[in-house]
Amino acid sequence: MHLKRILSAAVLLPAFLLLVQFGNAFHFFVLVALAILVGLYEFYGMAKAGGWHPFTTVGVVCGVALSCMAFFEAPAPWLITALTGVVIFLLSSLLVGGTDQKEAVSRAAITLLGLMYVAGLMSFPALLRSMELGRTYIFYLVFVTWAGDTGAFYVGSTMGKRLLCPSVSPRKTVEGSVGGLICSVLASGLAKFWFWEGLGVVEVVVMGLGLGVMGQVGDLCESMLKRSFGVKDTGALIPGHGGLLDRVDSLLFTGPVLYVVALAGWV
């Protein structure tokens, strides 16, 4: 398992970094759009395994369309109108089809949950990349988030004793969580000396801790979803890691945080 994880990272990570460094914001958006498409298929596949009946095709099309609207800077009223249209379409089509009310609501709800969880949260890195310091933001986001993930995994697997949240994930430990936070802060500090000199000392610590905490929250939320759906992994796309969502679950929560911080001009 460890060898597969390392080999997968050795192949995929350099390709990702090269795209960020030499590609433009649109190239990165195309990558994100493809990730949203795959992520939605994984989410709806998990939901079906758990006994739900989402509208996979409708969800995937709407998810990619909404992410396109966000990237190309559609005004907020248009985004809200589009999302409202999706809700109306889902409920109307179910009622016209003669589906009972409980089934109609559950199918619409799980489809919308996939849209918000995958397409909504995964769109933020593309918005980050389109900013003036886009490359720096993406490098920092990935570096700090995955440093925290890696630290939590290895510290937890070697030193972990006290369970962090056994009802959600029986393998995550307090020791692993603390180790992940330390690695996130260390990675944040290293980023300052490596590629983001303008980052202040306070920002190094606060952002490192903030992204570290939110990354672990995202990981736990993913575990909760998998547990509720009765699946071990979201898919089998990446050897040693599982599905795409297994690899980016932390980024789903850290991306929006860094975007808000950057949009507010705090970094």
PASEBA-1860 file (N, C-alpha, C; in nm, 3 decimals):
! residues 267
1> MHLKRILS> 0.083/-0.121/0.000/0.000/0.000/0.000/0.086/0.126/0.000 ~ 0.187/0.131/0.088/0.274/0.247/0.095/0.350/0.267/-0.036 ~ 0.397/0.156/-0.098/0.470/0.166/-0.223/0.380/0.220/-0.334 ~ 0.256/0.173/-0.338/0.162/0.222/-0.439/0.135/0.371/-0.420 ~ 0.120/0.413/-0.295/0.096/0.555/-0.268/0.213/0.640/-0.318 ~ 0.335/0.594/-0.290/0.454/0.668/-0.328/0.468/0.673/-0.480 ~ 0.445/0.561/-0.546/0.458/0.556/-0.692/0.353/0.644/-0.759 ~ 0.231/0.639/-0.708/0.125/0.723/-0.765/0.160/0.870/-0.751
9> AAVLLPAF> 0.209/0.909/-0.633/0.248/1.048/-0.611/0.364/1.088/-0.700 ~ 0.459/0.995/-0.721/0.577/1.024/-0.803/0.539/1.048/-0.949 ~ 0.430/0.989/-0.993/0.386/1.007/-1.131/0.295/1.129/-1.146 ~ 0.197/1.141/-1.057/0.094/1.244/-1.073/0.137/1.382/-1.024 ~ 0.213/1.388/-0.915/0.248/1.517/-0.858/0.333/1.602/-0.953 ~ 0.440/1.547/-1.014/0.518/1.630/-1.108/0.435/1.681/-1.225 ~ 0.345/1.597/-1.277/0.260/1.640/-1.388/0.171/1.756/-1.345 ~ 0.117/1.745/-1.224/0.032/1.852/-1.172/0.111/1.982/-1.155
17> LLLVQFGN> 0.230/1.973/-1.098/0.312/2.092/-1.074/0.355/2.157/-1.205 ~ 0.386/2.075/-1.305/0.424/2.130/-1.435/0.308/2.205/-1.499 ~ 0.186/2.151/-1.484/0.070/2.218/-1.539/0.048/2.353/-1.471 ~ 0.064/2.357/-1.340/0.046/2.482/-1.266/0.152/2.584/-1.307 ~ 0.276/2.538/-1.320/0.387/2.630/-1.348/0.384/2.684/-1.491 ~ 0.359/2.598/-1.586/0.370/2.638/-1.726/0.236/2.657/-1.797 ~ 0.129/2.610/-1.737/-0.002/2.632/-1.796/-0.061/2.764/-1.747 ~ -0.167/2.808/-1.813/-0.234/2.929/-1.769/-0.359/2.895/-1.687
25> AFHFFVLV> -0.432/2.997/-1.648/-0.550/2.975/-1.563/-0.654/2.889/-1.633 ~ -0.669/2.906/-1.765/-0.768/2.825/-1.836/-0.729/2.679/-1.839 ~ -0.602/2.650/-1.860/-0.555/2.511/-1.858/-0.586/2.447/-1.723 ~ -0.563/2.523/-1.616/-0.590/2.470/-1.483/-0.739/2.449/-1.462 ~ -0.820/2.540/-1.516/-0.965/2.523/-1.506/-1.011/2.396/-1.576 ~ -0.954/2.367/-1.693/-0.991/2.243/-1.764/-0.961/2.122/-1.676 ~ -0.846/2.123/-1.609/-0.812/2.014/-1.518/-0.914/2.004/-1.405 ~ -0.952/2.119/-1.349/-1.050/2.119/-1.240/-1.185/2.069/-1.291
33> ALAILVGL> -1.225/2.112/-1.409/-1.353/2.068/-1.465/-1.356/1.916/-1.484 ~ -1.245/1.859/-1.532/-1.236/1.714/-1.545/-1.242/1.646/-1.409 ~ -1.176/1.707/-1.310/-1.179/1.652/-1.174/-1.321/1.656/-1.118 ~ -1.393/1.763/-1.146/-1.532/1.773/-1.100/-1.617/1.664/-1.164 ~ -1.597/1.641/-1.293/-1.672/1.537/-1.363/-1.647/1.400/-1.300 ~ -1.519/1.368/-1.278/-1.484/1.239/-1.218/-1.536/1.232/-1.074 ~ -1.518/1.341/-0.999/-1.561/1.343/-0.860/-1.710/1.324/-0.845 ~ -1.789/1.383/-0.935/-1.933/1.367/-0.928/-1.974/1.223/-0.959
41> YEFYGMAK> -1.910/1.161/-1.057/-1.938/1.021/-1.086/-1.905/0.934/-0.965 ~ -1.794/0.964/-0.898/-1.757/0.887/-0.779/-1.860/0.908/-0.667 ~ -1.900/1.032/-0.646/-1.995/1.061/-0.539/-2.129/0.991/-0.565 ~ -2.180/1.005/-0.686/-2.309/0.943/-0.716/-2.298/0.791/-0.718 ~ -2.181/0.739/-0.753/-2.160/0.595/-0.745/-2.165/0.546/-0.601 ~ -2.103/0.622/-0.510/-2.111/0.588/-0.367/-2.255/0.594/-0.318 ~ -2.326/0.698/-0.362/-2.465/0.714/-0.319/-2.550/0.595/-0.364 ~ -2.530/0.550/-0.487/-2.605/0.434/-0.536/-2.571/0.309/-0.456
49> AGGWHPFT> -2.443/0.293/-0.420/-2.403/0.180/-0.338/-2.470/0.185/-0.201 ~ -2.502/0.306/-0.154/-2.566/0.322/-0.025/-2.718/0.318/-0.032 ~ -2.773/0.289/-0.150/-2.918/0.275/-0.162/-2.991/0.400/-0.207 ~ -2.917/0.506/-0.244/-2.980/0.627/-0.293/-2.993/0.618/-0.445 ~ -3.070/0.711/-0.501/-3.094/0.707/-0.646/-3.079/0.847/-0.706 ~ -2.956/0.896/-0.712/-2.935/1.031/-0.767/-2.951/1.033/-0.919 ~ -2.973/1.152/-0.971/-2.974/1.172/-1.115/-2.830/1.202/-1.157 ~ -2.755/1.098/-1.188/-2.612/1.114/-1.214/-2.585/1.205/-1.333
57> TVGVVCGV> -2.651/1.182/-1.444/-2.626/1.261/-1.564/-2.659/1.408/-1.542 ~ -2.776/1.431/-1.485/-2.817/1.570/-1.457/-2.719/1.636/-1.362 ~ -2.679/1.564/-1.257/-2.587/1.619/-1.159/-2.452/1.654/-1.220 ~ -2.398/1.564/-1.303/-2.267/1.587/-1.364/-2.272/1.707/-1.459 ~ -2.372/1.711/-1.546/-2.384/1.822/-1.641/-2.400/1.955/-1.568 ~ -2.488/1.957/-1.470/-2.511/2.082/-1.396/-2.388/2.122/-1.316 ~ -2.318/2.025/-1.260/-2.198/2.055/-1.181/-2.090/2.120/-1.265 ~ -2.063/2.063/-1.381/-1.961/2.121/-1.469/-2.006/2.257/-1.521
65> ALSCMAFF> -2.135/2.270/-1.553/-2.187/2.397/-1.604/-2.176/2.507/-1.498 ~ -2.210/2.475/-1.374/-2.202/2.575/-1.268/-2.057/2.617/-1.242 ~ -1.965/2.521/-1.250/-1.824/2.555/-1.231/-1.774/2.644/-1.344 ~ -1.823/2.622/-1.466/-1.787/2.709/-1.579/-1.838/2.851/-1.556 ~ -1.960/2.862/-1.507/-2.017/2.994/-1.480/-1.935/3.068/-1.375 ~ -1.893/2.994/-1.272/-1.813/3.057/-1.166/-1.677/3.102/-1.218 ~ -1.611/3.016/-1.297/-1.478/3.049/-1.347/-1.481/3.168/-1.441 ~ -1.583/3.173/-1.528/-1.592/3.282/-1.624/-1.663/3.404/-1.566
73> EAPAPWLI> -1.668/3.409/-1.434/-1.712/3.527/-1.358/-1.855/3.569/-1.389 ~ -1.945/3.471/-1.392/-2.086/3.506/-1.404/-2.130/3.579/-1.278 ~ -2.210/3.685/-1.290/-2.256/3.758/-1.171/-2.331/3.665/-1.075 ~ -2.325/3.698/-0.947/-2.390/3.615/-0.845/-2.537/3.587/-0.875 ~ -2.616/3.687/-0.920/-2.758/3.657/-0.951/-2.776/3.547/-1.055 ~ -2.683/3.542/-1.153/-2.693/3.437/-1.254/-2.663/3.300/-1.194 ~ -2.565/3.295/-1.106/-2.532/3.168/-1.041/-2.648/3.121/-0.955 ~ -2.704/3.213/-0.879/-2.817/3.177/-0.793/-2.936/3.132/-0.877
81> TALTGVVI> -2.961/3.203/-0.986/-3.071/3.164/-1.076/-3.048/3.026/-1.136 ~ -2.924/2.999/-1.177/-2.893/2.868/-1.235/-2.914/2.757/-1.134 ~ -2.867/2.777/-1.011/-2.884/2.675/-0.908/-3.032/2.655/-0.875 ~ -3.107/2.765/-0.870/-3.251/2.756/-0.846/-3.318/2.678/-0.958 ~ -3.274/2.702/-1.081/-3.329/2.629/-1.195/-3.303/2.479/-1.184 ~ -3.186/2.442/-1.135/-3.155/2.300/-1.116/-3.251/2.237/-1.015 ~ -3.275/2.306/-0.904/-3.367/2.256/-0.801/-3.507/2.238/-0.859 ~ -3.555/2.340/-0.929/-3.690/2.333/-0.987/-3.699/2.220/-1.088
89> FLLSSLLV> -3.597/2.206/-1.171/-3.598/2.100/-1.273/-3.602/1.961/-1.209 ~ -3.521/1.940/-1.107/-3.517/1.811/-1.041/-3.652/1.775/-0.980 ~ -3.707/1.866/-0.904/-3.835/1.838/-0.837/-3.949/1.825/-0.938 ~ -3.950/1.912/-1.038/-4.058/1.906/-1.137/-4.054/1.776/-1.216 ~ -3.936/1.735/-1.259/-3.925/1.613/-1.339/-3.966/1.491/-1.258 ~ -3.935/1.490/-1.129/-3.973/1.378/-1.044/-4.123/1.372/-1.023 ~ -4.185/1.489/-1.001/-4.329/1.492/-0.977/-4.407/1.455/-1.104 ~ -4.359/1.504/-1.218/-4.425/1.470/-1.344/-4.413/1.321/-1.372
97> GGTDQKEA> -4.301/1.263/-1.329/-4.281/1.120/-1.351/-4.362/1.031/-1.260 ~ -4.435/1.091/-1.168/-4.521/1.010/-1.082/-4.451/0.950/-0.962 ~ -4.329/0.995/-0.931/-4.256/0.942/-0.817/-4.318/0.995/-0.688 ~ -4.326/0.911/-0.585/-4.386/0.956/-0.460/-4.301/1.066/-0.399 ~ -4.363/1.145/-0.311/-4.300/1.266/-0.260/-4.171/1.237/-0.184 ~ -4.169/1.134/-0.101/-4.050/1.101/-0.024/-3.934/1.066/-0.115 ~ -3.962/0.987/-0.218/-3.859/0.948/-0.313/-3.812/1.069/-0.392 ~ -3.906/1.158/-0.429/-3.870/1.276/-0.506/-3.773/1.365/-0.428
105> VSRAAITL> -3.804/1.387/-0.302/-3.719/1.474/-0.221/-3.583/1.411/-0.198 ~ -3.578/1.281/-0.173/-3.450/1.215/-0.147/-3.361/1.215/-0.270 ~ -3.418/1.192/-0.388/-3.339/1.192/-0.510/-3.286/1.332/-0.542 ~ -3.373/1.431/-0.525/-3.328/1.569/-0.549/-3.222/1.609/-0.448 ~ -3.241/1.570/-0.323/-3.148/1.610/-0.217/-3.010/1.551/-0.238 ~ -3.001/1.422/-0.271/-2.870/1.359/-0.287/-2.800/1.412/-0.412 ~ -2.878/1.445/-0.516/-2.819/1.504/-0.636/-2.761/1.642/-0.605 ~ -2.836/1.721/-0.531/-2.789/1.855/-0.494/-2.671/1.849/-0.398
113> LGLMYVAG> -2.671/1.751/-0.307/-2.558/1.738/-0.215/-2.430/1.712/-0.293 ~ -2.438/1.626/-0.394/-2.321/1.600/-0.477/-2.275/1.725/-0.550 ~ -2.371/1.803/-0.600/-2.337/1.927/-0.669/-2.262/2.023/-0.578 ~ -2.313/2.043/-0.458/-2.252/2.140/-0.366/-2.120/2.089/-0.311 ~ -2.117/1.961/-0.275/-1.996/1.905/-0.213/-1.881/1.894/-0.312 ~ -1.909/1.842/-0.430/-1.802/1.820/-0.528/-1.781/1.944/-0.616 ~ -1.884/1.979/-0.694/-1.867/2.089/-0.790/-1.848/2.223/-0.720 ~ -1.926/2.247/-0.613/-1.915/2.374/-0.543/-1.780/2.393/-0.478
121> LMSFPALL> -1.738/2.298/-0.396/-1.613/2.313/-0.322/-1.491/2.298/-0.411 ~ -1.500/2.213/-0.513/-1.383/2.188/-0.597/-1.358/2.302/-0.696 ~ -1.452/2.394/-0.711/-1.433/2.505/-0.804/-1.338/2.612/-0.751 ~ -1.318/2.616/-0.620/-1.239/2.725/-0.562/-1.092/2.727/-0.606 ~ -1.024/2.613/-0.620/-0.886/2.619/-0.670/-0.876/2.685/-0.807 ~ -0.974/2.663/-0.895/-0.972/2.728/-1.026/-0.986/2.879/-1.011 ~ -1.069/2.923/-0.917/-1.083/3.066/-0.891/-0.955/3.123/-0.833 ~ -0.890/3.048/-0.746/-0.761/3.091/-0.691/-0.657/3.109/-0.801
129> RSMELGRT> -0.652/3.012/-0.892/-0.551/3.016/-0.998/-0.570/3.136/-1.089 ~ -0.692/3.185/-1.102/-0.717/3.299/-1.191/-0.679/3.432/-1.128 ~ -0.639/3.433/-1.000/-0.598/3.556/-0.934/-0.456/3.595/-0.975 ~ -0.416/3.715/-0.935/-0.284/3.766/-0.974/-0.172/3.677/-0.924 ~ -0.182/3.630/-0.801/-0.081/3.540/-0.744/-0.127/3.394/-0.753 ~ -0.198/3.363/-0.860/-0.260/3.232/-0.873/-0.167/3.113/-0.856 ~ -0.054/3.116/-0.923/0.041/3.005/-0.913/0.088/2.987/-0.769 ~ 0.122/3.097/-0.705/0.169/3.091/-0.567/0.061/3.034/-0.476
137> YIFYLVFV> -0.062/3.080/-0.494/-0.171/3.029/-0.411/-0.190/2.878/-0.427 ~ -0.185/2.830/-0.551/-0.206/2.687/-0.575/-0.091/2.605/-0.517 ~ 0.031/2.650/-0.539/0.145/2.579/-0.482/0.135/2.574/-0.329 ~ 0.100/2.686/-0.270/0.089/2.692/-0.123/-0.024/2.602/-0.074 ~ -0.140/2.610/-0.141/-0.256/2.530/-0.102/-0.224/2.382/-0.103 ~ -0.167/2.335/-0.212/-0.137/2.193/-0.227/-0.026/2.151/-0.131 ~ 0.077/2.233/-0.119/0.192/2.199/-0.036/0.152/2.184/0.111 ~ 0.080/2.283/0.163/0.042/2.281/0.304/-0.063/2.173/0.331
145> TWAGDTGA> -0.160/2.161/0.243/-0.267/2.063/0.263/-0.214/1.921/0.260 ~ -0.136/1.890/0.158/-0.087/1.752/0.146/0.024/1.722/0.246 ~ 0.096/1.823/0.292/0.193/1.801/0.399/0.120/1.760/0.526 ~ 0.007/1.826/0.553/-0.073/1.789/0.668/-0.130/1.649/0.655 ~ -0.181/1.616/0.536/-0.234/1.481/0.512/-0.127/1.375/0.535 ~ -0.009/1.399/0.477/0.101/1.302/0.487/0.148/1.288/0.631 ~ 0.163/1.401/0.700/0.206/1.396/0.838/0.107/1.322/0.926 ~ -0.022/1.349/0.908/-0.125/1.282/0.987/-0.126/1.131/0.960
153> FYVGSTMG> -0.106/1.094/0.834/-0.110/0.952/0.797/0.006/0.876/0.861 ~ 0.126/0.928/0.845/0.243/0.853/0.892/0.262/0.862/1.043 ~ 0.235/0.977/1.102/0.243/0.987/1.248/0.135/0.900/1.311 ~ 0.015/0.906/1.255/-0.093/0.825/1.309/-0.069/0.676/1.296 ~ -0.013/0.633/1.183/0.010/0.489/1.160/0.126/0.435/1.242 ~ 0.218/0.521/1.284/0.335/0.474/1.360/0.326/0.503/1.510 ~ 0.258/0.613/1.547/0.256/0.653/1.687/0.115/0.664/1.745 ~ 0.014/0.654/1.660/-0.122/0.677/1.705/-0.175/0.574/1.804
161> KRLLCPSV> -0.235/0.622/1.911/-0.293/0.534/2.014/-0.436/0.576/2.050 ~ -0.458/0.706/2.068/-0.589/0.754/2.109/-0.671/0.791/1.986 ~ -0.789/0.732/1.975/-0.873/0.756/1.859/-0.930/0.898/1.861 ~ -0.931/0.960/1.745/-0.977/1.098/1.733/-1.129/1.106/1.726 ~ -1.188/1.027/1.638/-1.333/1.029/1.618/-1.377/0.891/1.570 ~ -1.381/0.794/1.662/-1.405/0.654/1.622/-1.539/0.629/1.554 ~ -1.640/0.712/1.583/-1.770/0.693/1.521/-1.769/0.727/1.372 ~ -1.670/0.808/1.332/-1.659/0.849/1.192/-1.548/0.773/1.121
169> SPRKTVEG> -1.430/0.766/1.185/-1.316/0.697/1.127/-1.240/0.624/1.236 ~ -1.238/0.492/1.235/-1.173/0.416/1.341/-1.021/0.417/1.335 ~ -0.963/0.476/1.233/-0.817/0.473/1.218/-0.750/0.606/1.250 ~ -0.825/0.714/1.250/-0.765/0.845/1.275/-0.743/0.864/1.425 ~ -0.625/0.913/1.460/-0.588/0.927/1.600/-0.555/1.071/1.636 ~ -0.555/1.098/1.766/-0.518/1.231/1.816/-0.373/1.262/1.780 ~ -0.287/1.162/1.796/-0.145/1.180/1.765/-0.126/1.214/1.617 ~ -0.200/1.145/1.532/-0.192/1.173/1.389/-0.241/1.313/1.356
177> SVGGLICS> -0.347/1.355/1.424/-0.401/1.489/1.402/-0.300/1.595/1.440 ~ -0.238/1.579/1.558/-0.138/1.676/1.602/-0.018/1.676/1.508 ~ 0.026/1.558/1.466/0.137/1.549/1.373/0.105/1.616/1.241 ~ -0.020/1.602/1.195/-0.059/1.668/1.070/-0.057/1.819/1.082 ~ -0.103/1.872/1.195/-0.103/2.017/1.215/0.040/2.071/1.220 ~ 0.128/1.999/1.287/0.268/2.042/1.293/0.329/2.045/1.153 ~ 0.300/1.942/1.074/0.353/1.937/0.938/0.296/2.049/0.851 ~ 0.169/2.084/0.873/0.108/2.193/0.797/0.177/2.325/0.827
185> VLASGLAK> 0.205/2.351/0.954/0.272/2.475/0.992/0.415/2.477/0.939 ~ 0.485/2.364/0.951/0.621/2.356/0.899/0.624/2.379/0.748 ~ 0.527/2.320/0.678/0.519/2.340/0.533/0.489/2.485/0.499 ~ 0.405/2.549/0.579/0.374/2.690/0.559/0.499/2.776/0.576 ~ 0.580/2.744/0.678/0.705/2.816/0.698/0.804/2.792/0.587 ~ 0.813/2.669/0.540/0.903/2.638/0.430/0.861/2.710/0.302 ~ 0.729/2.723/0.283/0.679/2.793/0.165/0.725/2.938/0.162 ~ 0.734/3.000/0.279/0.780/3.140/0.288/0.922/3.154/0.234
193> FWFWEGLG> 1.008/3.060/0.270/1.149/3.068/0.227/1.171/3.011/0.088 ~ 1.075/2.933/0.039/1.093/2.865/-0.088/1.035/2.945/-0.204 ~ 0.906/2.982/-0.195/0.844/3.046/-0.311/0.747/3.159/-0.276 ~ 0.725/3.190/-0.148/0.631/3.296/-0.114/0.694/3.385/-0.006 ~ 0.791/3.464/-0.045/0.865/3.546/0.050/0.779/3.653/0.117 ~ 0.672/3.694/0.051/0.588/3.798/0.106/0.500/3.754/0.221 ~ 0.499/3.627/0.252/0.415/3.576/0.360/0.477/3.612/0.495 ~ 0.401/3.678/0.581/0.451/3.718/0.711/0.455/3.602/0.810
201> VVEVVVMG> 0.526/3.623/0.920/0.541/3.517/1.021/0.406/3.480/1.081 ~ 0.325/3.580/1.113/0.192/3.552/1.169/0.108/3.474/1.070 ~ 0.112/3.515/0.943/0.036/3.444/0.839/0.085/3.301/0.823 ~ 0.215/3.279/0.837/0.270/3.144/0.827/0.204/3.052/0.930 ~ 0.197/3.098/1.053/0.142/3.015/1.160/-0.010/3.003/1.148 ~ -0.076/3.118/1.131/-0.223/3.117/1.127/-0.274/3.038/1.007 ~ -0.216/3.064/0.890/-0.261/2.992/0.771/-0.225/2.845/0.778 ~ -0.108/2.814/0.830/-0.070/2.674/0.845/-0.167/2.599/0.933
209> LGLGVMGQ> -0.198/2.657/1.049/-0.293/2.594/1.140/-0.434/2.590/1.080 ~ -0.475/2.701/1.019/-0.610/2.707/0.963/-0.633/2.605/0.853 ~ -0.539/2.598/0.760/-0.553/2.500/0.652/-0.537/2.358/0.706 ~ -0.451/2.341/0.806/-0.434/2.209/0.866/-0.562/2.159/0.930 ~ -0.627/2.247/1.006/-0.752/2.210/1.072/-0.861/2.180/0.970 ~ -0.877/2.270/0.872/-0.982/2.251/0.772/-0.957/2.129/0.685 ~ -0.829/2.099/0.659/-0.798/1.978/0.583/-0.842/1.853/0.657 ~ -0.821/1.851/0.788/-0.863/1.735/0.867/-1.015/1.727/0.878
217> VGDLCESM> -1.081/1.842/0.884/-1.228/1.842/0.883/-1.279/1.784/0.752 ~ -1.217/1.824/0.641/-1.256/1.770/0.511/-1.235/1.620/0.503 ~ -1.124/1.573/0.560/-1.095/1.430/0.561/-1.200/1.354/0.641 ~ -1.237/1.409/0.757/-1.338/1.345/0.841/-1.476/1.344/0.775 ~ -1.509/1.454/0.707/-1.637/1.459/0.635/-1.644/1.354/0.525 ~ -1.533/1.337/0.454/-1.527/1.232/0.352/-1.545/1.095/0.414 ~ -1.480/1.072/0.528/-1.494/0.943/0.598/-1.638/0.922/0.642 ~ -1.703/1.027/0.688/-1.842/1.017/0.731/-1.932/0.979/0.614
225> LKRSFGVK> -1.908/1.042/0.498/-1.988/1.010/0.380/-1.968/0.864/0.337 ~ -1.843/0.820/0.333/-1.815/0.683/0.293/-1.876/0.584/0.391 ~ -1.870/0.616/0.518/-1.928/0.528/0.620/-2.080/0.521/0.605 ~ -2.142/0.636/0.578/-2.288/0.637/0.564/-2.332/0.565/0.436 ~ -2.248/0.569/0.332/-2.281/0.499/0.208/-2.239/0.352/0.210 ~ -2.157/0.316/0.309/-2.114/0.177/0.321/-2.006/0.137/0.224 ~ -1.915/0.230/0.190/-1.805/0.199/0.098/-1.672/0.228/0.166 ~ -1.566/0.161/0.121/-1.433/0.181/0.179/-1.360/0.297/0.112
233> DTGALIPG> -1.368/0.304/-0.021/-1.305/0.411/-0.099/-1.407/0.473/-0.192 ~ -1.379/0.593/-0.237/-1.470/0.658/-0.332/-1.456/0.599/-0.471 ~ -1.346/0.531/-0.498/-1.323/0.469/-0.628/-1.190/0.397/-0.629 ~ -1.141/0.367/-0.747/-1.014/0.296/-0.759/-0.926/0.360/-0.867 ~ -0.944/0.491/-0.887/-0.873/0.560/-0.995/-0.724/0.572/-0.969 ~ -0.685/0.597/-0.843/-0.545/0.621/-0.809/-0.493/0.507/-0.722 ~ -0.403/0.423/-0.771/-0.351/0.310/-0.693/-0.290/0.357/-0.560 ~ -0.329/0.290/-0.453/-0.276/0.324/-0.322/-0.352/0.433/-0.251
241> HGGLLDRV> -0.437/0.505/-0.324/-0.512/0.615/-0.264/-0.662/0.591/-0.271 ~ -0.709/0.520/-0.372/-0.852/0.501/-0.393/-0.901/0.586/-0.508 ~ -1.010/0.656/-0.485/-1.065/0.741/-0.589/-1.010/0.882/-0.585 ~ -1.053/0.964/-0.679/-1.010/1.103/-0.683/-1.051/1.177/-0.556 ~ -1.174/1.155/-0.510/-1.221/1.223/-0.390/-1.142/1.182/-0.267 ~ -1.090/1.060/-0.265/-1.004/1.019/-0.154/-0.877/1.102/-0.149 ~ -0.831/1.147/-0.261/-0.706/1.224/-0.268/-0.728/1.373/-0.244 ~ -0.845/1.426/-0.282/-0.866/1.571/-0.273/-0.964/1.609/-0.164
249> DSLLFTGP> -1.000/1.515/-0.076/-1.102/1.545/0.025/-1.061/1.663/0.114 ~ -0.935/1.673/0.148/-0.889/1.786/0.229/-0.890/1.916/0.150 ~ -0.851/1.910/0.023/-0.849/2.030/-0.062/-0.989/2.089/-0.081 ~ -1.092/2.005/-0.072/-1.228/2.054/-0.086/-1.260/2.158/0.021 ~ -1.196/2.146/0.137/-1.223/2.238/0.247/-1.117/2.347/0.260 ~ -0.994/2.317/0.223/-0.889/2.419/0.236/-0.894/2.520/0.121 ~ -0.937/2.477/0.002/-0.946/2.568/-0.112/-1.035/2.688/-0.086 ~ -1.159/2.667/-0.040/-1.245/2.783/-0.012/-1.188/2.876/0.095
257> VLYVVALA> -1.121/2.819/0.195/-1.064/2.903/0.302/-0.956/2.995/0.246 ~ -0.863/2.940/0.169/-0.757/3.022/0.112/-0.813/3.124/0.014 ~ -0.917/3.087/-0.060/-0.978/3.180/-0.156/-1.038/3.300/-0.083 ~ -1.109/3.276/0.025/-1.169/3.386/0.102/-1.062/3.475/0.161 ~ -0.956/3.413/0.214/-0.846/3.491/0.272/-0.779/3.577/0.164 ~ -0.754/3.518/0.046/-0.691/3.594/-0.062/-0.783/3.702/-0.115 ~ -0.913/3.672/-0.129/-1.010/3.769/-0.179/-1.022/3.888/-0.084 ~ -1.010/3.861/0.047/-1.020/3.967/0.145/-0.891/4.049/0.154
265> GWV> -0.786/4.004/0.087/-0.660/4.076/0.088/-0.576/4.056/0.213 ~ -0.602/3.948/0.287/-0.528/3.921/0.409/-0.391/3.859/0.381 ~ -0.371/3.805/0.263/-0.240/3.752/0.224/-0.207/3.800/0.083
END
